[in-house]
Amino acid sequence: MLLRAAVAPSRKDLGLLASTFLLGLGLLQLMLGTFGF
């Protein structure tokens, strides 16, 4: 029960990190596509 309470906020942070990573990846792909790589 204590473990679950500790995991809950970190899972939210992990989701934020994942969405930020995906956004960065999308921007990187867009830049690479613009330069023709």
PDB file of N, CA, C and O in Angstrom:
ATOM      1  N   MET A   1       0.834  -1.193   0.000  1.00  0.00           N
ATOM      2  CA  MET A   1       0.000   0.000   0.000  1.00  0.00           C
ATOM      3  C   MET A   1       0.881   1.259   0.000  1.00  0.00           C
ATOM      4  O   MET A   1       0.589   2.233  -0.695  1.00  0.00           O
ATOM      5  N   LEU A   2       1.943   1.223   0.777  1.00  0.00           N
ATOM      6  CA  LEU A   2       2.875   2.348   0.835  1.00  0.00           C
ATOM      7  C   LEU A   2       3.616   2.482  -0.503  1.00  0.00           C
ATOM      8  O   LEU A   2       3.889   3.583  -0.979  1.00  0.00           O
ATOM      9  N   LEU A   3       3.926   1.331  -1.082  1.00  0.00           N
ATOM     10  CA  LEU A   3       4.631   1.296  -2.364  1.00  0.00           C
ATOM     11  C   LEU A   3       3.779   1.924  -3.462  1.00  0.00           C
ATOM     12  O   LEU A   3       4.277   2.662  -4.311  1.00  0.00           O
ATOM     13  N   ARG A   4       2.473   1.612  -3.427  1.00  0.00           N
ATOM     14  CA  ARG A   4       1.558   2.146  -4.436  1.00  0.00           C
ATOM     15  C   ARG A   4       1.472   3.669  -4.338  1.00  0.00           C
ATOM     16  O   ARG A   4       1.385   4.363  -5.351  1.00  0.00           O
ATOM     17  N   ALA A   5       1.498   4.173  -3.116  1.00  0.00           N
ATOM     18  CA  ALA A   5       1.442   5.622  -2.900  1.00  0.00           C
ATOM     19  C   ALA A   5       2.715   6.291  -3.436  1.00  0.00           C
ATOM     20  O   ALA A   5       2.677   7.430  -3.901  1.00  0.00           O
ATOM     21  N   ALA A   6       3.822   5.579  -3.366  1.00  0.00           N
ATOM     22  CA  ALA A   6       5.092   6.120  -3.846  1.00  0.00           C
ATOM     23  C   ALA A   6       5.176   6.061  -5.372  1.00  0.00           C
ATOM     24  O   ALA A   6       5.813   6.904  -6.003  1.00  0.00           O
ATOM     25  N   VAL A   7       4.525   5.053  -5.950  1.00  0.00           N
ATOM     26  CA  VAL A   7       4.591   4.850  -7.399  1.00  0.00           C
ATOM     27  C   VAL A   7       3.676   5.812  -8.153  1.00  0.00           C
ATOM     28  O   VAL A   7       3.993   6.227  -9.268  1.00  0.00           O
ATOM     29  N   ALA A   8       2.542   6.167  -7.547  1.00  0.00           N
ATOM     30  CA  ALA A   8       1.540   6.990  -8.225  1.00  0.00           C
ATOM     31  C   ALA A   8       2.081   8.325  -8.774  1.00  0.00           C
ATOM     32  O   ALA A   8       1.845   8.626  -9.944  1.00  0.00           O
ATOM     33  N   PRO A   9       2.799   9.138  -7.973  1.00  0.00           N
ATOM     34  CA  PRO A   9       3.298  10.400  -8.507  1.00  0.00           C
ATOM     35  C   PRO A   9       4.379  10.197  -9.568  1.00  0.00           C
ATOM     36  O   PRO A   9       4.449  10.952 -10.538  1.00  0.00           O
ATOM     37  N   SER A  10       5.224   9.175  -9.385  1.00  0.00           N
ATOM     38  CA  SER A  10       6.310   8.943 -10.329  1.00  0.00           C
ATOM     39  C   SER A  10       5.759   8.467 -11.672  1.00  0.00           C
ATOM     40  O   SER A  10       6.344   8.734 -12.721  1.00  0.00           O
ATOM     41  N   ARG A  11       4.627   7.758 -11.628  1.00  0.00           N
ATOM     42  CA  ARG A  11       4.009   7.311 -12.878  1.00  0.00           C
ATOM     43  C   ARG A  11       3.477   8.520 -13.648  1.00  0.00           C
ATOM     44  O   ARG A  11       3.541   8.564 -14.877  1.00  0.00           O
ATOM     45  N   LYS A  12       2.953   9.498 -12.911  1.00  0.00           N
ATOM     46  CA  LYS A  12       2.463  10.734 -13.528  1.00  0.00           C
ATOM     47  C   LYS A  12       3.634  11.495 -14.154  1.00  0.00           C
ATOM     48  O   LYS A  12       3.528  12.022 -15.262  1.00  0.00           O
ATOM     49  N   ASP A  13       4.742  11.541 -13.428  1.00  0.00           N
ATOM     50  CA  ASP A  13       5.940  12.206 -13.938  1.00  0.00           C
ATOM     51  C   ASP A  13       6.483  11.471 -15.154  1.00  0.00           C
ATOM     52  O   ASP A  13       6.991  12.084 -16.093  1.00  0.00           O
ATOM     53  N   LEU A  14       6.367  10.141 -15.123  1.00  0.00           N
ATOM     54  CA  LEU A  14       6.841   9.323 -16.234  1.00  0.00           C
ATOM     55  C   LEU A  14       6.012   9.614 -17.477  1.00  0.00           C
ATOM     56  O   LEU A  14       6.542   9.659 -18.588  1.00  0.00           O
ATOM     57  N   GLY A  15       4.711   9.811 -17.290  1.00  0.00           N
ATOM     58  CA  GLY A  15       3.831  10.148 -18.406  1.00  0.00           C
ATOM     59  C   GLY A  15       4.190  11.504 -18.997  1.00  0.00           C
ATOM     60  O   GLY A  15       4.174  11.692 -20.213  1.00  0.00           O
ATOM     61  N   LEU A  16       4.513  12.438 -18.122  1.00  0.00           N
ATOM     62  CA  LEU A  16       4.913  13.778 -18.556  1.00  0.00           C
ATOM     63  C   LEU A  16       6.232  13.708 -19.317  1.00  0.00           C
ATOM     64  O   LEU A  16       6.408  14.362 -20.346  1.00  0.00           O
ATOM     65  N   LEU A  17       7.158  12.904 -18.794  1.00  0.00           N
ATOM     66  CA  LEU A  17       8.453  12.725 -19.430  1.00  0.00           C
ATOM     67  C   LEU A  17       8.297  12.073 -20.793  1.00  0.00           C
ATOM     68  O   LEU A  17       8.957  12.460 -21.757  1.00  0.00           O
ATOM     69  N   ALA A  18       7.408  11.067 -20.864  1.00  0.00           N
ATOM     70  CA  ALA A  18       7.174  10.354 -22.122  1.00  0.00           C
ATOM     71  C   ALA A  18       6.571  11.279 -23.175  1.00  0.00           C
ATOM     72  O   ALA A  18       6.975  11.250 -24.338  1.00  0.00           O
ATOM     73  N   SER A  19       5.604  12.098 -22.765  1.00  0.00           N
ATOM     74  CA  SER A  19       4.961  13.012 -23.716  1.00  0.00           C
ATOM     75  C   SER A  19       5.943  14.090 -24.177  1.00  0.00           C
ATOM     76  O   SER A  19       5.920  14.509 -25.334  1.00  0.00           O
ATOM     77  N   THR A  20       6.802  14.530 -23.264  1.00  0.00           N
ATOM     78  CA  THR A  20       7.825  15.514 -23.614  1.00  0.00           C
ATOM     79  C   THR A  20       8.830  14.919 -24.593  1.00  0.00           C
ATOM     80  O   THR A  20       9.258  15.573 -25.544  1.00  0.00           O
ATOM     81  N   PHE A  21       9.201  13.649 -24.336  1.00  0.00           N
ATOM     82  CA  PHE A  21      10.136  12.933 -25.199  1.00  0.00           C
ATOM     83  C   PHE A  21       9.552  12.751 -26.596  1.00  0.00           C
ATOM     84  O   PHE A  21      10.236  12.948 -27.600  1.00  0.00           O
ATOM     85  N   LEU A  22       8.263  12.367 -26.646  1.00  0.00           N
ATOM     86  CA  LEU A  22       7.595  12.165 -27.934  1.00  0.00           C
ATOM     87  C   LEU A  22       7.475  13.475 -28.702  1.00  0.00           C
ATOM     88  O   LEU A  22       7.607  13.503 -29.925  1.00  0.00           O
ATOM     89  N   LEU A  23       7.226  14.554 -27.976  1.00  0.00           N
ATOM     90  CA  LEU A  23       7.131  15.872 -28.604  1.00  0.00           C
ATOM     91  C   LEU A  23       8.490  16.272 -29.183  1.00  0.00           C
ATOM     92  O   LEU A  23       8.576  16.781 -30.300  1.00  0.00           O
ATOM     93  N   GLY A  24       9.542  16.032 -28.408  1.00  0.00           N
ATOM     94  CA  GLY A  24      10.896  16.327 -28.860  1.00  0.00           C
ATOM     95  C   GLY A  24      11.281  15.478 -30.061  1.00  0.00           C
ATOM     96  O   GLY A  24      11.930  15.954 -30.992  1.00  0.00           O
ATOM     97  N   LEU A  25      10.871  14.210 -30.028  1.00  0.00           N
ATOM     98  CA  LEU A  25      11.152  13.288 -31.124  1.00  0.00           C
ATOM     99  C   LEU A  25      10.428  13.745 -32.388  1.00  0.00           C
ATOM    100  O   LEU A  25      10.982  13.690 -33.486  1.00  0.00           O
ATOM    101  N   GLY A  26       9.191  14.193 -32.222  1.00  0.00           N
ATOM    102  CA  GLY A  26       8.410  14.687 -33.355  1.00  0.00           C
ATOM    103  C   GLY A  26       9.042  15.937 -33.963  1.00  0.00           C
ATOM    104  O   GLY A  26       9.092  16.089 -35.184  1.00  0.00           O
ATOM    105  N   LEU A  27       9.523  16.828 -33.099  1.00  0.00           N
ATOM    106  CA  LEU A  27      10.177  18.047 -33.572  1.00  0.00           C
ATOM    107  C   LEU A  27      11.479  17.722 -34.287  1.00  0.00           C
ATOM    108  O   LEU A  27      11.816  18.343 -35.295  1.00  0.00           O
ATOM    109  N   LEU A  28      12.209  16.743 -33.759  1.00  0.00           N
ATOM    110  CA  LEU A  28      13.462  16.313 -34.372  1.00  0.00           C
ATOM    111  C   LEU A  28      13.201  15.732 -35.753  1.00  0.00           C
ATOM    112  O   LEU A  28      13.922  16.029 -36.706  1.00  0.00           O
ATOM    113  N   GLN A  29      12.160  14.899 -35.859  1.00  0.00           N
ATOM    114  CA  GLN A  29      11.796  14.299 -37.138  1.00  0.00           C
ATOM    115  C   GLN A  29      11.374  15.371 -38.136  1.00  0.00           C
ATOM    116  O   GLN A  29      11.685  15.287 -39.324  1.00  0.00           O
ATOM    117  N   LEU A  30      10.666  16.374 -37.639  1.00  0.00           N
ATOM    118  CA  LEU A  30      10.218  17.473 -38.491  1.00  0.00           C
ATOM    119  C   LEU A  30      11.423  18.254 -39.022  1.00  0.00           C
ATOM    120  O   LEU A  30      11.458  18.623 -40.195  1.00  0.00           O
ATOM    121  N   MET A  31      12.406  18.503 -38.157  1.00  0.00           N
ATOM    122  CA  MET A  31      13.616  19.215 -38.562  1.00  0.00           C
ATOM    123  C   MET A  31      14.419  18.401 -39.565  1.00  0.00           C
ATOM    124  O   MET A  31      14.909  18.937 -40.560  1.00  0.00           O
ATOM    125  N   LEU A  32      14.552  17.106 -39.302  1.00  0.00           N
ATOM    126  CA  LEU A  32      15.287  16.232 -40.210  1.00  0.00           C
ATOM    127  C   LEU A  32      14.585  16.154 -41.554  1.00  0.00           C
ATOM    128  O   LEU A  32      15.236  16.128 -42.598  1.00  0.00           O
ATOM    129  N   GLY A  33      13.255  16.117 -41.533  1.00  0.00           N
ATOM    130  CA  GLY A  33      12.472  16.080 -42.765  1.00  0.00           C
ATOM    131  C   GLY A  33      12.633  17.373 -43.558  1.00  0.00           C
ATOM    132  O   GLY A  33      12.656  17.363 -44.789  1.00  0.00           O
ATOM    133  N   THR A  34      12.744  18.490 -42.830  1.00  0.00           N
ATOM    134  CA  THR A  34      12.903  19.792 -43.474  1.00  0.00           C
ATOM    135  C   THR A  34      14.253  19.892 -44.174  1.00  0.00           C
ATOM    136  O   THR A  34      14.362  20.468 -45.257  1.00  0.00           O
ATOM    137  N   PHE A  35      15.280  19.323 -43.543  1.00  0.00           N
ATOM    138  CA  PHE A  35      16.626  19.381 -44.117  1.00  0.00           C
ATOM    139  C   PHE A  35      16.884  18.273 -45.125  1.00  0.00           C
ATOM    140  O   PHE A  35      17.936  18.246 -45.763  1.00  0.00           O
ATOM    141  N   GLY A  36      15.938  17.367 -45.273  1.00  0.00           N
ATOM    142  CA  GLY A  36      16.055  16.331 -46.290  1.00  0.00           C
ATOM    143  C   GLY A  36      16.835  15.103 -45.846  1.00  0.00           C
ATOM    144  O   GLY A  36      17.292  14.331 -46.688  1.00  0.00           O
ATOM    145  N   PHE A  37      16.997  14.907 -44.544  1.00  0.00           N
ATOM    146  CA  PHE A  37      17.609  13.679 -44.041  1.00  0.00           C
ATOM    147  C   PHE A  37      16.507  12.669 -43.859  1.00  0.00           C
ATOM    148  O   PHE A  37      16.766  11.541 -43.440  1.00  0.00           O
TER     149      PHE A  37
END
